[in-house]
Amino acid sequence: MSPDIILFQVDQLAAQWLPIYGHSLVRTPNIDRLAGEGVVFSANYCNSPLCSPSRFSMLAGALPQRIGAYDNASDFPADTPTIAHHLRLLGYRTVLSGKTHFCGPDQLHGFEKRLTTDIYPSDYGWTPDWEHPEKRPSWYHNMVNVRDAGTAFRTNQLDYDEEVIHAARRELFDVARSEDGRPLFMMVSLTHPHDPYVQRPEYVDLYPLDEIDLPVTRADDVPLDPHSARLRHVSAMDEMPITDEMIRRARRSYYASIAYVDHQLGLLLQTLEETGRLERSVILLTSDHGDMLGERGLWYKMSWFEPSARLPLLVHAPFLFGPRRVAQAVSLVDLLPTLVEIAGGTLDGSVPLDGRSLVPHLVGRGGHDEAIGVYLGEGAVAPLFMIRQGPWKFVASLPDPDQLYDLVSDPHERRNLADDPAHAGTVARFQDELLARFDPHRIREQVIASQKRRRLVDAAMRKGAWTAWDHQPVTDASSAYVRSHLVLDDIDANKRWPRISDS
């Protein structure tokens, strides 16, 4: 029988902030336990350092420009096959709980059941405008989240994630109590540790403020490249002074939110164990992008620097794969072919994919060493490409100077080697490879045309009656709990777990 697959995705978590990647302060006992028994990828990257494009690329196994995943208000076409579609064809029961940031009228994309609504809008209201980069979007990040970081008993984000975990745990029990014998693919997606940097006191108190680390690389330690300058503008990073105390408070609450995420993962693992599914489940943990968290004077994401682009990826399936570390570069588009192979399927060659299966890495038999990314969202004015191969990271955009970093000798990316004559051959090779893969001018034209269409549609939809695309979870109260047309003894027996005969 094919294994159950649980994809646990969090939001805005960079690999470097986790103990399994060397961070000494953050506490994640559940992640640590899974990592000790699983396969940990040390160089996993997003394919776009922004929520929706990253998630769409991951689910489709395709780079952003291929599927029109430009920004957080891009339509995710309903005819794009996703992991859920492929696994559903293989006989899987497909369930989604939590954030996906699907934009457009299709809010399922292959999932036959979606347990919660999204935390972010599904319409075109957040469409950027590359033709007017001087205008800062009023709806985008600013430094208030850093200035006001701290502690709260209740936030919008806590409301959301607790609903996500509760719904996922309840669904796991419902699956266990049902007669449906299909294997399960469940995606559980939290919004933490995404800003605002606020968390409950029991998690914040785990980290004394004076022990919180400050950025390793300050803004004055490195030149300000053009894309980073645009990011400073789009997120208003220069509109208020950010002190070391603010940085420490923001980082403390971010670390606290990682501990919160780890606790929610523990609840999910407990439920998998209680329903007898833990030993037959392939569990994946990853994020959609990282957070600069003050490194280089930058915050949030949208950059190809490591804190924004390198993500955790952990695969726990001791019944299939022994524990190991994988050093080769991989990316989120690789998950679709990986999960299809684990599920026992083969891919239809007529559907173009950019991902490659990670199974060779999982079994310790080689595998590719490459991650490709295309950023097309806020703060850009043209496609911003990234190629990671071996020790090298190459970043290029038509209006900007190239960037080349040796991540082995320079893990904090302080020395741009692109103008070093000793590395001219490496730069030329990457430039040739980029132009062989992409047409930057054509992609830019496509992005701007899409932005114009979406802004027109959004303006029109706001005239007259508003019809929302946001997912509306539907429950049938007439058949919930105890009802007079149902047999009470049957209700109690059917909802009990373990069943009376099993206990």
C-alpha positions in Angstrom: 0.0 0.0 0.0 1.2 3.5 -0.8 2.3 5.5 2.2 0.5 8.4 3.7 2.1 11.8 2.9 2.0 14.7 5.3 3.4 18.0 4.0 3.9 20.4 6.8 4.7 23.9 5.5 5.4 27.0 7.5 5.8 30.6 6.3 8.9 32.7 6.1 11.3 30.3 7.9 14.9 30.4 6.8 17.0 27.3 7.3 19.6 29.2 9.3 17.3 30.0 12.2 16.8 26.3 13.1 19.0 24.2 15.4 19.3 21.4 12.8 21.2 23.9 10.7 23.3 25.2 13.5 21.4 27.9 15.4 22.3 27.6 19.0 19.3 29.5 20.6 16.1 28.3 19.0 14.3 25.4 20.6 12.6 22.9 18.4 12.5 19.4 20.0 10.0 18.0 17.6 11.8 19.1 14.5 15.1 17.9 16.0 13.6 14.4 16.6 12.3 14.1 13.1 15.7 15.3 11.7 17.6 12.7 13.8 15.5 10.0 12.1 15.2 11.6 8.7 16.9 13.1 5.7 17.9 16.7 6.1 18.7 18.8 3.0 21.2 21.5 3.7 20.9 23.5 0.5 17.2 23.6 -0.3 16.0 26.8 -2.0 12.7 28.4 -2.9 12.1 29.2 -6.6 10.8 32.6 -5.8 11.4 34.3 -2.4 7.7 35.4 -2.1 4.7 33.5 -0.7 2.3 32.8 -3.6 4.9 32.3 -6.4 6.9 30.0 -4.2 3.9 27.9 -3.2 2.5 27.7 -6.7 5.9 26.6 -8.1 6.3 24.0 -5.4 2.8 22.5 -6.0 3.2 22.6 -9.8 6.8 21.5 -10.0 7.5 24.4 -12.3 9.4 27.7 -12.2 7.3 30.8 -11.7 7.5 32.3 -15.2 6.3 29.0 -16.7 2.9 29.1 -14.8 2.4 32.8 -14.5 3.3 32.8 -10.8 4.7 36.4 -10.7 3.6 37.8 -7.4 1.2 37.6 -4.5 -1.8 38.6 -6.6 -1.0 36.2 -9.6 -3.8 33.9 -10.8 -2.9 30.3 -10.3 -4.5 28.7 -13.5 -6.9 25.9 -12.8 -5.4 23.8 -15.7 -2.0 23.7 -13.9 -1.6 20.1 -12.5 -0.4 20.1 -8.9 0.9 17.6 -6.5 -2.7 17.1 -5.3 -3.9 16.3 -8.8 -1.1 13.8 -9.4 -1.6 12.0 -6.1 -5.4 12.0 -6.5 -4.9 10.2 -9.8 -2.8 7.7 -7.9 -5.7 7.0 -5.6 -4.9 9.4 -2.7 -7.4 11.2 -0.6 -6.2 14.8 -0.8 -6.8 17.3 2.1 -5.6 20.8 2.7 -5.6 22.7 6.0 -4.1 26.2 6.1 -2.4 28.8 4.0 -1.7 28.4 0.3 -2.4 32.0 -0.9 -4.2 30.7 -4.0 -5.3 33.6 -6.1 -8.2 33.3 -8.5 -11.6 31.5 -8.5 -10.1 28.0 -8.2 -9.4 27.5 -4.5 -8.9 23.8 -4.5 -6.3 22.9 -7.2 -6.6 19.2 -6.8 -7.5 19.0 -3.1 -10.9 17.3 -2.7 -11.3 18.8 0.7 -10.1 22.2 2.1 -10.7 22.6 5.8 -10.0 26.3 6.3 -10.1 29.5 4.5 -6.8 31.4 3.7 -5.3 34.1 5.8 -4.6 36.3 2.8 -6.8 37.5 0.0 -7.5 35.5 -3.1 -8.1 38.5 -5.4 -5.9 40.8 -7.5 -5.8 43.7 -5.0 -2.1 43.2 -4.2 -0.8 43.5 -7.8 2.5 45.3 -8.2 3.3 47.9 -10.8 6.7 47.5 -12.4 6.2 50.6 -14.6 6.0 52.9 -11.5 8.6 51.5 -9.1 8.8 54.9 -7.4 5.3 54.4 -5.9 5.5 52.3 -2.8 2.5 49.9 -2.4 0.5 51.1 0.6 -0.5 47.5 1.4 3.0 46.1 1.7 5.4 45.5 4.6 6.9 48.4 6.5 9.0 48.7 9.6 6.1 48.9 12.0 6.3 45.1 12.4 9.9 45.5 13.7 9.2 48.6 15.8 6.2 46.9 17.5 7.6 43.4 17.9 6.8 41.8 21.2 4.3 39.7 23.2 0.5 39.3 23.0 -1.9 36.7 24.2 -3.9 36.8 20.9 -3.2 37.8 17.4 -4.8 37.3 14.0 -2.0 34.9 13.2 -2.6 32.8 16.3 -6.3 32.7 15.6 -5.5 31.3 12.2 -2.8 28.7 13.0 -4.8 27.3 15.9 -7.7 26.8 13.6 -5.5 25.1 11.0 -4.0 22.6 13.5 -7.3 21.9 15.1 -9.0 21.2 11.8 -6.1 19.0 10.6 -6.1 17.0 13.8 -9.8 16.5 13.7 -9.6 15.5 10.0 -7.0 12.9 10.9 -9.4 11.3 13.4 -12.2 11.5 10.9 -10.1 9.7 8.3 -9.2 7.1 10.8 -12.9 6.6 11.7 -14.0 6.4 8.1 -14.3 3.4 5.8 -12.2 5.1 3.1 -9.1 3.0 2.8 -7.3 5.3 0.4 -3.8 6.6 1.4 -3.8 10.2 2.6 -2.1 13.2 1.3 -2.5 16.1 3.7 -0.9 19.5 3.4 -0.9 21.5 6.7 0.3 25.0 6.2 0.9 27.6 9.0 1.4 31.3 8.7 4.0 31.5 11.6 6.8 32.6 11.9 5.8 35.2 9.3 5.7 38.8 10.6 4.3 40.6 12.5 6.9 39.5 15.1 4.5 38.9 17.9 4.0 35.7 20.0 2.5 34.4 23.2 4.6 35.0 26.4 5.2 31.4 27.2 7.2 31.1 23.9 8.8 34.6 24.1 10.0 33.9 27.7 12.1 31.0 26.4 14.6 33.5 25.1 16.2 36.1 27.4 16.5 39.4 25.4 20.1 39.9 26.2 21.0 36.5 24.7 19.4 37.2 21.3 22.0 37.4 18.5 22.4 40.5 16.4 22.9 40.4 12.6 26.3 38.9 11.6 26.4 41.3 8.6 25.3 44.9 9.1 24.2 47.2 6.4 27.5 49.1 6.5 29.5 45.9 6.1 28.6 45.4 2.5 27.8 47.6 -0.5 24.1 48.2 -1.2 23.3 46.4 -4.5 20.5 47.9 -6.6 17.9 45.3 -5.9 18.4 45.6 -2.1 18.1 49.4 -2.5 14.7 48.8 -4.2 13.7 46.5 -1.4 14.5 49.2 1.2 12.2 51.5 -0.7 9.3 49.0 -1.2 9.3 48.1 2.5 10.0 51.6 3.8 13.1 50.4 5.6 14.6 53.9 5.8 11.5 55.7 7.2 12.2 55.0 10.8 15.4 54.2 12.8 15.8 50.6 13.8 17.8 50.1 17.0 19.6 47.0 18.3 16.9 46.7 20.9 14.2 46.6 18.2 16.2 44.0 16.3 16.6 41.8 19.4 12.9 42.1 20.2 11.9 41.2 16.6 14.3 38.3 16.5 13.1 37.0 20.0 9.5 37.0 18.9 10.5 35.3 15.6 12.4 32.6 17.5 9.4 32.3 19.8 7.1 31.8 16.8 9.5 29.0 15.6 9.0 27.3 19.0 5.3 27.8 18.6 5.4 26.1 15.2 7.4 23.3 16.7 4.7 22.8 19.3 2.0 22.7 16.7 4.0 20.1 14.8 4.2 18.1 18.0 0.4 18.1 18.3 0.1 16.9 14.7 2.6 14.1 15.3 0.7 13.1 18.4 -2.5 12.8 16.4 -0.7 10.7 13.7 0.5 8.4 16.4 -2.9 8.2 18.1 -4.6 7.3 14.8 -1.9 4.7 13.9 -0.7 6.5 10.9 2.7 7.8 12.1 4.6 4.7 11.2 3.3 4.7 7.7 3.6 8.4 6.9 6.2 10.2 4.9 6.4 13.6 6.7 8.0 16.6 5.0 8.7 19.9 6.7 9.6 23.0 4.7 8.8 26.7 4.2 8.0 28.9 1.3 10.8 31.5 1.8 13.0 32.9 4.5 13.4 36.1 6.4 16.5 38.4 6.3 15.7 39.3 9.9 18.0 42.4 9.9 20.9 40.8 8.1 22.5 43.4 5.7 20.0 45.8 7.1 17.2 44.0 5.3 14.0 42.5 6.5 11.4 40.0 5.2 12.1 38.3 1.9 12.2 39.1 -1.8 16.0 38.6 -2.0 18.2 35.8 -3.2 20.5 36.2 -0.2 20.7 33.1 1.9 18.4 34.2 4.8 15.7 34.9 2.3 16.1 32.1 -0.1 17.5 29.0 1.7 14.8 26.9 3.4 14.6 23.9 5.6 13.7 20.6 4.0 13.3 17.5 6.1 11.9 14.2 5.0 11.0 11.7 7.7 10.2 8.2 6.6 12.3 5.7 8.6 10.5 2.8 6.9 11.8 4.0 3.6 14.9 6.1 4.1 17.7 6.0 6.6 18.9 9.2 8.3 21.4 11.3 6.4 22.4 14.8 5.3 22.2 16.0 1.7 24.6 18.7 0.7 23.6 19.2 -2.9 21.5 22.1 -4.0 17.8 21.3 -4.5 14.6 23.4 -4.6 10.9 23.2 -3.9 10.0 22.4 -7.5 11.6 19.0 -6.8 8.9 18.0 -4.4 6.2 17.1 -7.0 8.3 14.5 -8.9 9.6 13.2 -5.6 6.2 12.6 -4.1 4.8 11.0 -7.2 7.7 8.6 -7.2 7.3 7.8 -3.5 3.6 7.2 -4.2 4.5 4.7 -6.9 3.5 6.7 -9.9 5.1 8.0 -13.1 4.8 11.4 -14.6 3.2 12.2 -17.9 5.9 13.6 -20.1 3.5 15.9 -21.9 3.3 18.1 -18.7 6.4 20.3 -18.6 8.2 20.3 -15.2 11.3 22.0 -13.9 11.7 19.8 -10.8 13.6 16.5 -10.5 13.0 13.7 -8.1 14.9 13.8 -4.8 14.6 10.0 -4.3 18.3 9.5 -5.4 19.3 11.9 -2.6 16.9 10.2 -0.1 18.4 6.8 -0.7 22.0 8.1 -0.9 22.6 7.4 -4.6 23.7 10.7 -6.0 21.2 13.2 -7.4 21.3 16.6 -9.0 23.1 19.6 -7.5 21.2 22.6 -8.8 18.6 25.1 -7.8 17.0 27.7 -10.1 15.0 30.7 -9.1 13.1 33.6 -10.8 11.8 36.5 -8.7 9.1 38.6 -10.4 7.4 40.4 -7.5 7.6 43.6 -5.5 10.9 45.5 -5.5 11.9 44.1 -8.9 11.7 46.0 -12.2 12.8 43.1 -14.3 13.2 39.3 -13.8 15.8 38.6 -11.1 17.4 35.2 -11.7 19.3 32.9 -9.3 21.4 29.8 -10.2 22.9 27.8 -7.4 25.4 25.0 -8.5 28.1 23.5 -6.3 29.7 26.3 -4.3 28.4 29.0 -6.5 25.4 31.3 -6.4 24.9 33.5 -9.4 22.3 36.3 -9.4 21.4 38.4 -12.4 18.9 41.0 -13.6 19.0 43.1 -16.8 19.2 46.5 -15.1 21.7 45.4 -12.4 25.3 44.3 -12.1 25.8 40.5 -11.8 26.5 38.9 -8.5 28.6 35.8 -7.9 29.3 34.3 -4.5 31.3 31.3 -3.4 29.2 30.0 -0.5 31.9 27.7 0.8 34.5 30.4 1.4 32.0 33.2 1.9 28.8 31.8 3.4 27.5 35.3 4.4 27.9 36.6 0.7 30.1 39.5 1.6 32.4 39.3 -1.5 30.8 39.7 -4.9 33.2 38.0 -7.3 31.4 38.9 -10.5 34.0 41.6 -11.5 37.0 39.6 -10.4 39.0 38.7 -13.5 39.9 35.3 -11.9 36.2 34.3 -12.1 35.4 35.8 -15.5 35.0 32.3 -16.9 32.5 31.2 -14.2 30.5 34.4 -14.7 30.4 33.8 -18.5 29.3 30.2 -18.1 26.4 31.3 -15.8 25.4 34.1 -18.2 25.3 31.7 -21.1 23.3 29.2 -19.1 20.8 31.9 -18.0 20.2 33.1 -21.6 19.9 29.5 -22.8 17.1 28.9 -20.2 15.3 32.2 -20.2 14.3 35.2 -22.4 14.5 38.1 -19.8 12.9 40.7 -22.1 10.0 38.5 -23.0 9.4 37.5 -19.4 9.4 41.2 -18.4 6.8 42.0 -21.1 4.6 39.1 -19.9 4.8 40.3 -16.3 3.9 43.9 -17.1 1.0 42.8 -19.4 -0.3 40.5 -16.6 -0.1 43.4 -14.0 -2.1 45.7 -16.3 -4.8 43.1 -16.9 -5.1 42.3 -13.2 -5.3 45.9 -12.1 -8.0 46.5 -14.6 -10.0 43.4 -13.5 -9.5 44.4 -9.8 -10.7 47.9 -10.4 -13.8 46.6 -12.2 -14.6 44.1 -9.5 -14.7 46.8 -6.9 -17.5 48.6 -8.7 -21.0 47.4 -7.7 -21.5 44.1 -5.9 -18.3 42.5 -4.7 -17.9 38.8 -5.4 -15.1 37.2 -3.3 -13.0 34.3 -4.4 -11.9 33.5 -0.8 -12.5 29.9 0.1 -15.6 29.4 2.2 -15.4 26.2 4.2 -18.8 24.6 4.5 -20.1 22.4 7.3 -23.4 20.6 7.6 -24.7 21.3 11.1 -27.7 19.1 10.4 -25.5 15.9 10.6 -23.0 17.1 13.2 -22.8 15.7 16.8 -26.2 14.4 18.0 -29.3 14.9 15.9 -32.8 13.3 16.4 -32.9 11.6 13.0 -29.6 9.7 13.8 -29.3 6.7 16.1 -27.5 7.9 19.3 -25.7 4.6 20.0 -24.4 4.5 16.4 -23.2 8.1 16.6 -21.3 7.5 19.8 -19.8 4.3 18.6 -18.8 5.6 15.2 -17.1 8.7 16.6 -15.2 6.9 19.3 -11.4 6.3 18.6 -10.0 3.8 19.1 -13.1 1.8 18.3 -14.6 -0.2 21.1 -13.5 -3.4 19.4 -10.0 -2.0 19.2 -9.6 -0.7 22.7 
